[in-house]
Amino acid sequence: MTSRTCTGFFAVLAMIAGNSGCARADVYAITSESAGGGSTGGGTAAGGSAGGDSTGGQSAVPGTCPSPLPAGDTSRTVQVGSLTRTYVLHIPPAYDGTQPVPLVVDFHAMGVTGWGELSSSPYPAVTDPEGVVMAFPDGVTGPIGTAWNMGPCCVADVDDLAFARTLVADIQSIACVDPDRIYAVGVLTGGGMVHYLACHAADVFAAVSPAAFDLLEETVDDCRPSRPITVISFRGTADARVPYAGGYSPVVPEMAITFLGAEGTFERWGQINGCTSNPSEPDSNGCSSFLGCSDGVEVTLCTQEGGGEEPGDANIAWPVLSRHSL
């Protein structure tokens, strides 16, 4: 494919995908459609026609905002290579499209969907009043159910890193999103995907909050973020499938994965982010933090004694995430 000069929407795609020549941007055709009657915006999310470019002729030009979007939940699709991928776009009533707002991408657990994650996520109740846009991606269905590809687990031949980047570019083309305030959160294998993005997409995500999952021994040596990144993790000591102490887990019986453990993951993120102090004593919420980390980032582990696979506390996570930007 021949490279060409990029403008508007394709320039955003090329930037997010890390392409200087815009060659790959041509494969990212994007469409949208209402789903389950959840959208308040009619047939498409941004005035585009399903099956074509959903930007409706709008361009994500720096310093400008696309036309305002109505509040509601809409199913959208993006093309990543040969795969059509889907996600739910959540526009809160407080969003008016006149000023750039944060974007939070929330990844579901194995066997769940974006719609299911939207219904159970603790984040909208906390972020909606601030007009924060959210997205709830769908994993790909494999032999163990709907899941993510994060190295040794859990679906093969799927580029979920490219999917996350393309999803962000799609939303930037239709919503007034601040590119410096994009965050990733998730639970269980969705939390694993969040760790993976922190390792490999720190140029896109300003900070992350994984829950009920840890770094994996099989891939931790490949975790080399392009910059220090804030990580606030939530873990329960009684989690049976993701052992708090680490080690082999039957969370995915068909695939051998070995967790560093909650404290091992906490310490490793402290090392990765150049934290120089010992962690603080746990506070009343069970949260312990490293101080003195590179570029002022934070590394925090919030432990719930007797807790299991909870998605974390958005009232604790969001203030930490929101005070960090690229």
C-alpha positions, -999 to +999 in steps of 0.1 A: +000+000+000+013+034-009+018+060+018+000+093+014-004+126+032-029+123+061-054+149+073-083+149+097-096+116+108-069+095+091-042+116+107-056+107+141-056+070+131-021+071+119-009+089+150-026+064+173-014+034+153+021+048+153+023+051+115+041+080+100+030+072+064-007+066+071-006+033+051-023+013+078-050+040+085-067+030+052-077-004+067-096+012+096-131+016+082-154+025+110-192+022+114-218+025+141-253+014+149-278+015+178-280-016+199-306-030+222-326+003+220-299+018+243-290+047+220-308+080+221-291+092+190-310+073+163-295+050+138-259+061+140-238+076+168-225+105+149-247+111+119-227+087+097-244+058+079-238+023+091-214+005+067-194+036+059-173+062+077-191+070+109-175+104+113-201+120+092-175+142+075-161+155+108-124+157+115-106+154+148-087+187+143-067+198+173-084+227+191-119+219+178-147+196+189-169+175+167-206+181+167-222+173+201-234+138+206-267+129+224-265+112+257-270+074+256-253+041+249-245+031+214-229+000+198-201+008+174-179-012+152-143-007+140-123-027+115-089-039+127-071-058+100-095-085+088-116-085+120-147-064+127-146-054+164-174-039+185-177-017+216-203+002+235-199+040+236-214+056+267-221+094+265-233+107+299-260+135+302-234+159+316-214+157+283-221+188+261-193+184+236-180+220+240-149+212+260-125+182+259-133+156+285-115+124+297-121+090+282-123+058+302-121+025+285-135-004+306-125-040+298-148-069+307-140-102+323-138-135+304-172-146+291-188-112+295-196-085+269-192-047+267-229-043+274-225-066+304-196-046+317-215-014+313-243-027+335-220-038+363-191-013+361-187+010+392-173+038+371-203+055+354-219+064+387-187+083+396-176+097+363-209+106+347-214+138+367-182+151+352-192+144+316-166+117+312-170+096+280-167+058+285-162+029+262-168-008+269-150-030+243-160-066+234-134-093+234-132-120+208-149-153+213-125-182+215-124-217+230-128-204+265-154-177+258-151-140+251-117-129+261-086-108+253-052-116+238-025-105+263+003-128+255+000-164+268-037-159+274-065-159+264-073-159+226-048-163+198-043-144+165-061-113+177-044-079+180-062-064+210-035-037+213-044-025+178-081-027+187-076-005+218-057+021+197-083+020+169-112+023+194-096+054+209-091+070+175-127+063+166-140+080+197-117+110+192-132+114+157-167+118+170-164+131+206-146+159+223-120+138+241-088+152+256-060+130+241-039+135+273-066+121+296-074+086+284-076+058+310-080+021+310-098+001+337-110-035+339-117-066+360-103-102+359-090-109+324-101-074+316-078-063+343-051-084+326-057-065+294-053-032+314-019-044+327-010-053+291-020-018+279+001-002+306+031-022+295+026-016+257+004+015+252+016+041+277+017+065+249-021+064+247-033+057+282-023+082+309-030+059+338-047+026+345-066+007+372-068-031+369-088-052+393-087-089+402-057-097+380-019-094+382+011-093+359+021-127+345+055-144+350+053-155+314+053-120+300+065-096+327+100-092+313+084-078+281+067-050+301+086-019+291+063+011+290+074+040+268+071+062+299+064+059+336+026+052+341+003+054+371-011+021+382-037+016+409-047-020+414-075-036+434-072-071+448-090-094+472-072-118+495-098-145+491-098-146+453-097-183+444-090-180+406-063-153+409-044-162+440-034-131+461+000-147+467+005-156+431+015-188+413-002-210+389-040-204+384-068-224+370-086-192+359-079-204+323-076-243+326-067-247+289-037-223+292-009-223+318-005-189+333+014-179+364+007-148+384+033-127+402+007-122+430-008-089+442+022-078+462+047-091+436+029-071+409+028-040+431+065-043+437+072-049+400+053-018+389+072+001+415+105-010+399+092-003+364+083+032+374+115+039+392+099+043+427+126+049+452+109+047+486+093+019+505+056+016+501+034+034+527+014+015+553-021+006+542-047+033+548-083+028+560-092+016+525-064-010+525-044+011+499-006+012+500+014+034+477+050+039+465+062+075+467+091+091+448+083+075+415+096+088+382+077+118+367+054+119+397+034+088+388+017+068+415+018+030+421-009+018+445-023-015+457-057-015+474-063-048+492-096-060+505-093-085+532-115-115+524-124-099+491-128-118+459-132-107+422-146-073+428-141-046+401-124-022+425-137+011+440-142+038+414-145+064+443-109+056+451-095+049+416-110+079+397-094+107+418-060+089+413-065+084+376-079+118+369-049+137+384-026+122+358-022+131+322+002+124+293 
